[in-house]
């Protein structure tokens, strides 16, 4: 076995070891510790990636013997050197001078020798007024020598910020610049604006990330972005494939269990945060392609949970639900690399326990695929996507679409698809009982221009002429009204100002004048209300702030309905899964304005929300969604709620939730879509609890859905939009026949609304597709 030196920079910890040159069985790893003058009580867990981003734990010998911040060749000899820091006040090593306690903070460098050991530490920075929180390495002035970036934390007399120490050769440095920032806890470097110079990023205790752009070797004033309480670690990588470095932030305060992603908008600026659940108290985050799909995934080390959370990239910089893997106790740092020569990405976890190195070998998992076929189908084809899954036996249970008691199975030749692929399986059993459902038909797509960035769409008669009009929102700062000219043709858009970047729109009569008013959910955490002046024109916006903190990248979700029984429609907003104020209610004053909000805490928080009377007591209840975990909140009267039940709707990715009576029993059912390729349907059992979810395949990358009778058979069908628009016909019992796809112009639709635009009694399709509204009339 070849000798490998393992030098892993883990943010707060550096683990040093070397692969043993003694013989070892295939697939096994062993590590021999090296000597060093820098010691710490940290240990490490090594998770070896087999395939598909799944890991299995294996024991191996080893120990961690160093604590350091950064690694790099500081003196140009081609060998990795180390940077660490030390604060007297953290180790009770302060001295006393003339009766005054003096505490120093240091940044140290230790240079490597040819034999793999390290020289004695030498201080390159010291300060008696402020602590050193973290360090990073990078060539800031592009002279070919590595420089040091030192994050200095707030103390009694000093100021927090970033110290730039320029390399002058032979591992020596000179101080060049100090830039004040909020109190930094972590620091890293990356060229975030594409000008070829390394910029600096810090995470600070006030819940922000700061970006310091490099202006020819000097750092600019920090620009900050709010990410939430106590960000503890940073990782940088291109998460959405646009060739710009994005940012992932681990947050480790108390019971926080999230990693927050900020996508790079270009020019060194970042968009709104999007957070994803992890194990409890993630202290470190790393980026790497763990499942071989060429998209960078995320992994966090979760101190309180004792786990590593893997979040696979779902595309466009969004991530699937976490997969947790046990580590030794108290993990506090993680790194990604290939350590056993198999070309797959492995994980190294540093912990504060005495557990030796652990190897987690990635093994293919079972592919569970459920497909539902309609009653009229005599044969069906299921295409099974297989990424890192062994394809062994594929079988089918009995379906109502086939003869009762007949189980149809097929066993393809065993094989393994490691980097993506598909297996096609077709089964047939002749005719079966059931009725054929008519498929809806639609005319050619008609496009209408709106401001760039159109996302949401809604339909209602806005001017009282008996014809349904269309409203769409655009991520600038406006909502567009397109009045119906007759026969389903739309007039040019009229635009009205909203809060920043509206992405969701609903219509409801808020002031009791019989005219639909406009409500938009905006990215900045604001709900905008625009009252109808009676003729399809609208007054100025009135903004209402939701509870919680920060912006929501997909807009502020809200529900409209009479929550306190006074006959006036109220508002309820979902405030993000990480917020203690997971839900807010704004009661209607009766004139279309709203009283001060009431905030409610939810254990899981809430990303999406919808309303319905789930226990049939005449009071409007709520259902919230947090990444596929649904919570039903029954209304006790007066807009006071209690949790009645919880359900899971796939547990993946960011989700949206919709309500409608799908099985014609008079009770509201729930549909959840989450950017995957299936819609999850959960029927109501009338007790305020939902039945287990059933998945129905629709277009991939589903963004939105609508519920309505698309084929005039008296049952509520399901319409989804993703890469295409899909219509799923209702069998009549809340189950759905296979989808039928329809194009909505050349661009991917972002939302869908259904309504009768031409007065023929059939529901037409409307979608917002960026800079256009697209209409397809039923025929």
Secondary structure, DSSP 8 states (H G I E B T S, - for coil): ----EEEEEETTEEEEEEE--S---TT---EE----S---S-EEEEE---BTTB-EEEE---------SEEE-SSSSSS-EEEEEEEHHHHT--EEETTEEE--EEEEEE-B-TTS-B---EEEEEESSSEEEEEEEE-SS-SSS-EEEEEEE--SS---EEEEEEEEETTEEEEEEEEE-S-EEEEEEE--SSSSS-EEEEEETTTEEEEE-EETTEE---EEEE--S-EEEEEEE-SSSSSS-EEEEEE-STT--EEEEE-EEETTEE---EEEE-SSSEEEEEEE-SSSSSS-EEEEEETTTTEEEEE-EEETTEE---EEEE-SSSEEEEEEE--SSSSS-EEEEEESSS---EEEE---B---------TT-SEEEEEEE-SSEEE--EE----TTS-TT---EE----EEESS--EEEEEEE-S--S--------B---EEEEEEEEEEEEEEE-SSSSSS-EEEEEETTTEEEEE-EEETTEE---EEEE-SSSEEEEEEE-SSSSSS-EEEEEETTSEEEEE-B-SSS-B---EEEE-SSSS--TT---EEEE-SSSSSS-EEEEE-BTT-SS-EEEE-B-SSS-B---EEE--TT-BSEEEEE-TTSSSS-EEEEEETTEEEEEEEEETTEEEEEEEEES---SS-EEEEE-SSSSSS-EEEEE-SSSEEEEE-B-SSS-B---EEEE-SSS--EEEEE-SSSSSS-EEEEESSSEEEE-B-SSS-B---EEE--SSS---EEEEE-SSSSSS-EEEEE-EEEEEEE-B-
